Amino acid sequence: MERIIYRELKSTPQIWGFLALLGVFIAAAGAVVLYIEHHGHIVTGMDNQIVWGLPHVFAIFLIVAASGALNVASIGSVFGKVAYKPMARLSALLAVALLVGGLAVLVLDLGRPDRLIVAMTNFNFISIFTWNILLYTGFVAIVAVYMFTQMARGVPTYAVKTAGLAAFLWRLILTTGTGSIFGWLVARQAYDAAIMAPLFIVLSFAIGMASFLLVTMGITHLTGRAFGAELRTRLARLLAIFIAALMFFTTMQHLTNLYAAEHWGVESFILRDGGIYTTLFWGVQVLVGGVLPMGILFHPTLGKEAGLVVLSSLLVIAGGFAQIYVLVIGGQAYPLEIFPGYEVSSSFADGVINSYTPSMLELILGLGGVALALAITIIGMKFLRILPNSLSDANVGSKV
Amino acid sequence: MNIPKSSPTGGCGGGCPTKEKGADLHRRDFLKSGAAMATVTLAPGVTLMSMGSGVAAAANPDTRWGLLIDAAKCPSDCSACVTACSDEHGWENNGEPTDPQWIRKVTLKNRDTGFENSLPVMCQHCANPPCVDVCPTGASFKREDGIVLVDRHTCIGCRYCMMACPFKARSFVHEPVTGQKVTTPRGNGTVEGCNMCVHKLDRGEGTTACVEACKITGNNAMIFGDLNDAESDISKALANYPSIELRADLKLNLGVRYQNI
């Protein structure tokens, strides 16, 4: 096994071209923010029934993926798997980048994004939202320290391990906090469940690992650096296990609800009668994002094909996105049960399934967050020694 | 200088500084109270400088304002309370899903018996309000007299309170606001809802626009008063006749009660 050498990305036309493309998306999102700021949210698809829309789906996806992207670093530093250690810096950088991308979407969709300073100076510590603000900023700080311990010369191993452990624990708490945003909402039938926190954690494992695989395979391909087939297969197998865990938690979420008559309404809406939400649940979340990639990745030969690993990772991301969409939008589309046992009607959409069509503006804002996360990752790799010269199997000592 | 505990604020439609927790006096309120005092000294009875409603009293912690709504007296074709609220506070609902609605008439039909009745639903002014719990900045708050309000100065427009409210009582302002009422400041990008006509209460009027409108129709389906005062009309009615809270299972201890649902 050779010594691992980390090198900045070279200034190639491909790298600058890709960054320029990301810059276009980021600039477009910036323009959208100014447009919404000027006209109000009336120009979006959100309204007084669907108060959180596509930007929130993007934001939550990125924030949850962020904590999951740290998996590889944690497995190396905390659980001592040597083969994962060369990827720890990239894992940590991607985690911070995804979080910043998600947070950007979240705060730029606020009704008053200009009042961000108010959110940073007025805290209600009973609110899980407040705790999340602290958890997100703390995550960036702790992972930055963790990266420093990995990259600075002469830092003892125990310091790296301690920082890695702190980051690992913090990310678990962070995703618990994100899940609890929904788990602690007593008002709505679709939420109000303790399983939301662990469900979000396993969701982060899956979409974080899929994001990491895609970025690593993409950047090694773009820069001509090696990424060992055995190492890739090892990560892909882990992804398959994470998908299985996610499907188990999802199954338990719905089985638990189905056992209680009070939740039959919302469950039949999501699982059977919900139109687009039912299609997204069974078609994209379960089949395309769960069963299919799990089948590919657990397959003894298919799971080793680079192209199919890329495809499976994309499918997992599509499934995870659909899962968050169904949860966030579907949960609001189902009407609040203010008067159980009654048919209700009003001029304010009581008793009806709320419709939602996301606007192009919301899509551009969300994609801007993804672009920002990728741009931070690329710029980080361009100016810091993040990516090893080679992640070949011989170099990192991976073994399936 | 004697600084009043409550002052006409631009942010809450009344009484921001008397939050139940963490009460403080903002610089803006301090300046306003000084200006109001100067106005009075110079020319009593003549308003040279309007700062909003003339505040007569601070929120009283011994009081808990509440509403009692008798669905049996509320005709399905009457929406006087809704119109009165809209006129009083300057919001307008033209049927668009982005329009605000502080109070709405809901028609109920019993699934088993087919019996129908109609009633108004607005902020229920919970004693344990989920909107206050979830608000990251503390903009959602409960006054000492039980009224749940939004401080428009610290609302960042995250809408988490709207996700948390079991009664869909809050609206998000989706576009720039024109023609605002002096007593009810509103703002694009912030959340709003029934404030129990806090400006009227702070002026000592002891009633709300919706209740007054209901009285004028002759239906008398709404009673407003102090739930802590055993001698108030609302307390006597609650003591003598059965009533319910919406979503009583959540144990939020609502300030709005219903009869004959």
Interface residues (C-beta under 8 A of the other chain):
Chain A: H39 G40 H41 I42 D47 N48 Q49 V51 W52 L110 G111 R112 P113 R115 L116 V118 A119 N122 F123 N124 I126 S127 I128 F129 T130 I133 I181 W184 L185 V186 A187 R188 Q332 L336 I338 F339 G341 Y342 E343 V344 S345 S346 S347 F348 A349 D350 N354
Chain B: N93 G95 E96 P97 T98 D99 P100 Q101 R104 K105 V106 T107 L108 K109 N110 R111 D112 V121 P130 V132 D133 V134 C135 P136 T137 G138 A139 H153 T154 C155 I156 G157 C158 R159 Y160 M162 M163 A164 C165 P166 F167 K168 S171 F172 V173 H174 E175 P176 G187 N188 G189 T190 V191 L246 R247 L250 I261
